[in-house]
Amino acid sequence: MVKLRFLGYIAEKMGTREINIEISMPIKLSELLETIKGINMERAVVIVNNKAATPDTPIKNKDEIVIMPVIGGG
């Protein structure tokens, strides 16, 4: 089981702060996120097991993924 946590407006958009997804074999982060409506990696920061992730980051059971909005300032 993979735990996904959502922060900021992404949590509001998803209607929850956390979901769990069962996967049977390792997959790429981009493949996992394709199954979740409303997640756009270009408009979010994705952290996997406390490390910055890319679309090619392998995801396996027991991983924890945090998805948060890109923060900008000026």
Secondary structure, 3 states (H helix, E strand, C coil): CEEEEECHHHHHHHCCCEEEECCCCCEEHHHHHHCCCCCCHHHEEEEECCEECCCCCEECCCCEEEEEECCCCC
